[in-house]
């Protein structure tokens, strides 16, 4: 079995791939497959998709991260070893030393990604030019502040002031002072 530190690192890596809208510590198949691929374990994708994921998923087709870190990885290793040994019915026992070695290797590769930063999106020249608000003209430039932040509704909607003066009149509110 993996040590406590490795298991915590595996869970930390899996949490990075959790969907933003997900409130529980569960993963669906697609984010888990992205994690597997990013960790260099692409050769196990078919095994997980075809035979392992369906055993552990709930009605929402999710599996708890704790269960993925332990049971799913163990069963994946057992299935891979069974295919390697050409066992036709069932899987290799989970407590088999070869299965445990493979499961620990999978966990180690996932745990290695725990402290790595996620890659920032690359911004090409076209995207940089289109998102630079200093080049905006006309009514579009009114929607942003000097530092490029959006003004929200103030930048989109012209508010009507029922003061009795025309919009751009500079001497508003001075009538009473003169008369």
Buried (B, 14 or more C-beta within 10 A) or exposed (E): EBEEEBBBBBBBBBEBBBEEEEEEBBBBBEBBBEBBEBBEBEEBBEBBBEBBBEEBBEEEEBBBBBBBBBBBBBBBBBBBBBBEEEEEEEBBEBEBEBBBEBBBEBBBBBBBBBEEEEEEEEEEEEEEEEEEBEEBEEEEEEBBEEEEEEEEEEBEEEEEEEEEBEEEEEEEEEEEEEE
